[in-house]
């Protein structure tokens, strides 16, 4: 399915789905729990459905309400067992990296694979960490650092030293520690994506599993064994999904309200609000009402009395008031925001450097390379480095409010590479251009935002699906 996007002005309210990161953690921990757990407001995306399907292999059962607002998980508890079959995680890297360490706590072999994309995701770092704890591992294709991955347990308590540049397998080790007799001590030489480690710690501690974590995240200690109790939790809204309507509104003559915003601090992607406000974005976060109100373009200018014009006119985004007139974004803590932020940067007058994002080369696609290539097709000026992107952007408006002749973005045909965040980011960009943008293979949005097109059309987005 392709998506043709046309210039649009957005208005009204939109809700984003529950957090994928929270939903998958909830599924895995509920599977290990003794008793029946209730997961409310789960994200019924492809990745989370993979999690619900895969936990059946270790003895859990999931019942889903008709509207998917409630998942009831009958935990395997003391009867949890070695996966009964080859574990196919679909497209979910989180399920792969979370469930493999858990499976490694059992005597016997487990086999993990997934779709074409998963079969390119690196696993050697995970295998080496498990081997330090006594596991035997085998990557089935000698030439590939990717699944299918075979793991023989059981792993034992002990000390692991690993770089930690990918956080997901560290979270998997932390969850697996609940089944290990003794302390699991994890030493990270280069921890990245650390808000996700905080999220895992918060989940474990809330379920009675003690976690010690140093301030620099280089030492994590989890004590076991602990029987996880059943729980009843509501999944907070997904900040990774909030980025798309937020950026869409800022780039167009729009005023929207994004509802049910998570203010718990458990998701690192909330930093995107402060980043965009630093270049003049007119965004109000009402924490009491759990709402973001976003004004873009002409709608921002109508709010001139409430948003002083830092960059010539309200609604104009610019780096001119920042040090060295450059917006520097260290995205090591929220790398999934890189596609949306790189689109926004194309509309910011000045230079934006999105850095410390080497992990983005190991996601569903090499997002550094992909975003450079696809944005360049639409007229953007983008440079790529080993772990950074540099975008030389232009606002559609000059500081005096006139049309900016340096703004040269145009329509065209771009590829999603079956990467949900790439697809949604490029679709959002098309809403701000006079010429249509066609995003190929846009159906992949369902991986993290199943109703993305319908939700965005509800606030006026011009999407035609074919």
LONU-138868 format. One record per residue (C-alpha): x, y, z. Coordinates in pm, whole numbers. Last residue first. Layout:
N
X|Y|Z
...
This chain:
466
-363|302|-288
-403|520|18
-479|891|-16
-371|1102|281
-462|1467|330
-445|1513|707
-753|1691|847
-767|1604|1218
-950|1273|1163
-722|1201|867
-439|1173|1119
-623|912|1324
-726|717|1013
-372|719|873
-205|619|1198
-456|352|1299
-205|72|1365
67|298|1513
373|83|1603
403|-193|1340
90|-67|1163
298|204|995
427|-76|768
132|-13|535
332|273|383
489|57|114
589|359|-97
541|713|31
414|946|-243
467|1316|-177
230|1563|-337
338|1918|-430
255|2221|-216
447|2076|78
362|2065|449
150|1747|454
425|1567|264
656|1589|565
407|1393|777
406|1108|523
786|1109|530
790|1072|908
521|805|911
703|588|657
1045|625|820
899|535|1159
726|225|1020
1026|90|831
915|-118|532
1193|41|323
974|354|335
1069|471|-14
1010|817|-154
828|958|-458
827|1331|-515
721|1668|-380
940|1970|-326
1167|2127|-66
1332|2444|-192
1315|2695|92
1592|2940|2
1343|3178|-161
1179|3235|182
826|3369|150
776|3679|364
734|3699|740
1015|3941|822
1237|3661|961
1194|3478|631
930|3210|598
935|2856|448
1201|2784|711
1526|2649|574
1732|2350|676
2094|2241|663
2055|1893|811
2354|1716|967
2303|1351|1059
2513|1159|1310
2670|829|1408
2900|736|1120
2828|1061|935
2556|1169|692
2496|1511|542
2153|1643|443
2045|1932|221
1678|1862|146
1537|1866|-208
1277|1590|-187
1515|1316|-305
1762|1440|-42
1506|1357|226
1494|997|99
1870|943|88
1957|1111|418
1667|942|597
1771|601|466
2140|635|553
2080|735|914
1783|499|946
1983|190|857
1666|-16|849
1450|-192|1108
1706|-66|1362
2080|-130|1354
2197|188|1179
1994|385|1430
2229|262|1706
2492|503|1572
2273|791|1691
2514|997|1899
2420|1306|1701
2139|1498|1531
2303|1819|1411
2064|2090|1293
2189|2384|1087
1987|2695|1015
1625|2784|943
1420|2486|1064
1193|2325|803
1435|2042|708
1497|1993|1080
1137|1879|1129
1197|1587|892
1517|1493|1075
1330|1511|1406
1064|1267|1286
1322|1015|1160
1545|1055|1469
1272|1010|1732
1348|638|1766
1691|736|1898
1559|862|2233
1840|848|2490
2129|859|2243
1953|1144|2062
2198|1422|2139
2036|1711|1955
2248|2005|1850
2061|2301|1701
2316|2536|1551
2332|2916|1550
2678|2884|1710
2491|2875|2041
2115|2902|1979
1922|3221|1900
1949|3183|1521
1842|2816|1520
1510|2887|1349
1148|2774|1340
888|3026|1224
556|2977|1399
562|3317|1563
742|3571|1341
1099|3699|1346
1264|3409|1528
1193|3473|1895
839|3598|1831
684|3599|2177
427|3320|2218
120|3432|2414
54|3767|2240
154|3614|1905
-116|3344|1928
-261|3428|1587
91|3387|1452
95|3030|1578
-219|2954|1376
-54|3107|1070
231|2858|1089
195|2592|1357
27|2575|1696
44|2263|1914
-159|2198|2230
-21|1903|2426
-257|1748|2678
-244|1550|3001
-497|1785|3167
-270|1842|3467
41|1823|3252
-69|2099|3019
212|2102|2765
194|2407|2537
376|2406|2204
464|2703|1984
793|2586|1833
1060|2857|1848
1387|2671|1799
1423|2570|2166
1055|2469|2172
1142|2190|1929
1404|2038|2158
1187|2088|2468
902|1893|2310
1129|1621|2168
1250|1540|2519
927|1340|2566
1108|1067|2374
1281|947|2691
973|764|2815
929|695|3188
893|1063|3282
545|1005|3418
388|1282|3209
220|1057|2952
-1|1263|2720
-366|1158|2706
-461|1406|2431
-282|1575|2143
-457|1906|2074
-424|2056|1729
-375|2398|1572
-248|2408|1216
-93|2616|943
160|2340|869
510|2236|984
431|2256|1356
114|2051|1317
288|1764|1137
573|1764|1391
332|1710|1681
113|1467|1484
426|1252|1426
615|1290|1754
324|1164|1967
388|812|1831
727|781|2004
567|936|2309
333|636|2337
39|685|2572
57|513|2910
-29|141|2954
-277|81|3236
-171|-184|3484
-328|-472|3680
-68|-710|3820
15|-1077|3883
309|-1132|4115
661|-1207|3990
833|-1487|4180
1181|-1367|4267
1510|-1550|4217
1680|-1318|4207
1864|-989|4246
1937|-737|3973
2259|-534|3965
2328|-266|3706
2662|-91|3667
2749|149|3385
2420|338|3404
2606|664|3493
2394|713|3805
2451|352|3906
2160|108|3893
2063|-131|4171
1748|-334|4109
1536|-532|4356
1242|-727|4208
919|-650|4393
686|-596|4098
716|-216|4102
1094|-260|4114
1088|-462|3794
871|-217|3601
1069|88|3716
1399|-83|3628
1270|-165|3281
1168|197|3223
1502|323|3357
1679|95|3111
1461|242|2837
1565|592|2944
1928|474|2895
1917|446|2516
2298|417|2531
2547|262|2775
2912|250|2666
3115|15|2889
2816|-151|3054
2872|-376|3356
2584|-610|3441
2573|-792|3776
2318|-1071|3802
2270|-1161|4166
2168|-1502|4295
1944|-1785|4178
1830|-1668|3836
1461|-1637|3741
1420|-1265|3821
1748|-1212|3635
1568|-1280|3304
1404|-938|3328
1739|-761|3370
1894|-967|3091
1612|-867|2856
1650|-501|2954
2019|-530|2863
1917|-696|2536
1703|-393|2453
1953|-122|2538
2168|-135|2228
2491|53|2301
2523|-167|2608
2898|-230|2567
2917|-564|2745
3062|-703|3069
2848|-965|3241
2894|-1084|3600
2733|-1381|3768
2415|-1571|3832
2368|-1869|3603
2246|-1924|3247
2059|-2243|3174
2078|-2265|2887
2125|-2338|2520
2070|-2061|2265
2013|-2085|1889
1990|-1770|1680
1825|-1751|1337
1899|-1466|1352
2170|-1209|1274
2546|-1154|1263
2566|-1329|926
2847|-1518|751
2830|-1825|974
2452|-1856|925
2294|-2046|1217
2423|-1821|1494
2502|-2062|1777
2496|-2006|2150
2600|-2198|2461
2503|-2032|2786
2724|-2004|3093
2674|-1645|3207
2951|-1503|2986
2791|-1696|2699
2473|-1492|2748
2663|-1166|2694
2836|-1306|2386
2505|-1413|2234
2348|-1070|2293
2643|-888|2130
2633|-1140|1844
2266|-1070|1781
2263|-801|1511
1937|-750|1317
1936|-872|955
1703|-1171|1008
1472|-933|1192
1409|-748|864
1325|-1064|669
1083|-1183|937
1174|-1356|1260
1400|-1617|1419
1476|-1755|1763
1562|-2115|1854
1577|-2235|2214
1794|-2524|2333
1779|-2697|2670
1792|-2613|3039
1593|-2295|3104
1730|-1947|3193
1823|-1895|2825
1454|-1854|2737
1449|-1536|2948
1764|-1411|2776
1601|-1472|2433
1267|-1315|2532
1380|-954|2569
1614|-923|2267
1382|-1097|2021
1064|-942|2162
1220|-596|2142
1346|-655|1788
990|-716|1678
932|-784|1308
789|-1135|1349
924|-1280|1674
920|-1640|1547
1011|-1862|1842
1082|-2219|1728
857|-2439|1938
779|-2530|2298
985|-2247|2441
1145|-2373|2764
899|-2355|3052
690|-2142|3285
503|-2364|3529
593|-2160|3838
426|-1858|3684
282|-1931|3339
81|-1612|3354
-279|-1591|3238
-266|-1260|3054
-581|-1054|3010
-546|-790|2741
-785|-498|2768
-862|-213|2527
-831|-447|2228
-1184|-355|2110
-1304|-714|2121
-1114|-790|2440
-793|-989|2410
-718|-1311|2598
-353|-1411|2639
-215|-1745|2761
129|-1806|2912
328|-2130|2883
667|-2037|2738
557|-2059|2373
240|-1861|2456
473|-1570|2527
538|-1550|2153
181|-1462|2049
140|-1172|2290
485|-1039|2198
407|-1068|1827
82|-880|1890
298|-610|2047
515|-586|1737
218|-584|1496
37|-314|1690
-242|-364|1944
-89|-107|2186
-222|-195|2528
-481|33|2693
-522|-196|2995
-300|-493|3072
-469|-720|3328
-266|-995|3494
-382|-1344|3596
-178|-1559|3833
192|-1622|3896
390|-1388|3673
638|-1488|3403
390|-1421|3120
286|-1097|3290
651|-986|3279
678|-1051|2906
345|-889|2820
404|-581|3038
747|-526|2884
589|-543|2539
316|-295|2631
555|-47|2797
781|-22|2491
487|-10|2250
331|278|2443
-44|312|2416
-201|466|2109
-209|833|2013
-510|1052|2072
-605|1335|1838
-792|1658|1881
-904|1920|1632
-729|2102|1351
-481|2030|1075
-406|2224|758
-308|2004|466
-74|1983|168
-110|1647|-2
12|1300|87
-4|996|-140
31|673|58
131|342|-99
0|0|0
